[in-house]
Amino acid sequence: MKHISTGSSAIAVNGITEGVIWKQILKFFFPILFGTLFQQLYNTADAVIVGNFLGKEALAAVGGGTATITNLLIGFFIGLSTGATVIISQYYGAKNEDKVSAAVHNAAALAIVSGIIVTVAGYFSSEWMLRAIKTPEDIFPYALQYMHIYFLGASLNVIFNIGSGIFRAFGDSRRPLYFLIVSCLVNIVLDLVFVGLFRWGIKGAAYATVLSQFVASAMVVLFLAKRDDCCKLCLSKIRFNSFMLKKTLYIGFPGGIQSIMFSLSNLLLQSSINYFGTDTAAAWAAYGRLDSIYWLIINAMGVSVTTFVGQNYGAGYMDRARKGVRTSILISMAGTLVMEALFLLFGRQLFLLFTSDEKVIEIGLEMLNTIAPFFFTFIGVEILSAATRGAGKAIIPTLISIFGICILRIIWIETVSDYFGTLRSVIAVYPFSWIVTSILFIAYYLLGNIFPKETKNPVQE
């Protein structure tokens, strides 16, 4: 990598602001993709091992509503940290070392405080939230035990995700991948030992997840501390910077609210799913693990777009940013169509990974066949919202997402699904909300003047 010296240290030219666009996007995308794949294996390993060793009640307890509740709290602060990632990437693209360093240490302070809040709030609200989503009584004790242990270590999850965002902001998507590979392997081994060998049940799966997250977060912190450039993390410098905090909240707070609204709408849907009983809850938990494979792909592309746009926006390369968005949409469409085909052709075989219960599998296939064919309609939402975040635009995209993903879903559940009273009428809300929200994002992107005319370092001030 070439380096450009602008002060006491140097900022690397990492290719995001130069070179062939599709190659640079994919070069950045694949480490994120594989990284999120290994991150997802945390939960998938829990589901596979728990489902096979402990049965469908335990499977429902570690997935479905439990996953949605944890995402509700952790997702807000990860969404909030998006502001820090965008700021770092913009200043990195503008080659402003002092502000890169200030933004990194501000993000570290945000990670620590956010982690503490998540741990306390999650632990003490677990029982209430499980009751609120009508968790079936036969799985309630398992779900509560899992959540209590999980939230005791939730701060590690927040620190890791914000730390990984720092790495990705300045173009390094490989190290977070390496960290996740190691921690995922730790998680799988500990799952087998705690659940399969020691017979600790649900708590064994929870302990395995927490300990593996400790490994991941420790590696992030250590490697940031070992850097010798403006991105180096110095523990003595970790503090809030009022200027950076304000910018972080301006960009990140709407993202955090958006994450909450997504999770709340999913909790409402989970409540409707739970109404149909344990078999349906278990099927939804297993479907969620399969469904998450696609989301980790499209979300990885979204992260790539945010960083690509952020650095090129900071460098003043607006036309390159626009071309990157178009290229990302085409790549996402190709990947989405492949995933849809795989899910629809091999759905039964995939569900057999989680359970051999025929009733659960049949319900799961109904879910898969209703939702998977419409995955492509979400591309506009993910890629265009990521692009606008990278450009520092946050308010309008958040309002669009809240309306399309939350409000419309609530209206649908309270009207359409309530009228028909079938499982298919409940889950059909997903493609409906994706289509509407994607149309709104396309209109905003085309008409909202996201990228100004070519300019030099628009974020230097």
Protein Blocks (a to p, Z undefined) as FASTA:
>chain_A
ZZddfbjbdcddehlmgcjfklmmmmmmmmmmmmmmmmmmmmmmmmmmmmmmnojklmmm
mgmjlmmmmmmmmmmmmmmmmmmmmmmmmmmmnopaklmmmmmmmmmmmmmmmmmmmmmm
mmmmmmmmmmmnopafklmmmmmmmmmmmmmmmmmmmmmmmmmmmmmmnopaklmmmmmm
mmmmmmmmmmmmmmmmnonojmlmmmmmmmmmmmmmmmmmmmmmmpccfkbccfklgccd
fklmmmmmmmmmmmmmmmmmmmmmmmmmmmmmmmnojklmmmmmmmmmmmmmmmmmmmmm
mmmmmmmmmmmmmnopaklmmmmmmmmmmmmmmmmmmmmmmmmmmmmmmmmmmoccfklm
mmmmmmmmmmmmmmmmmmmmmmmmmmmmmnopaklmmmmmmmmmmmmmmmmmmmmmmmno
paklmmmmmmmmmmmmmmmmmmmmmmnomaacddehkllZZ
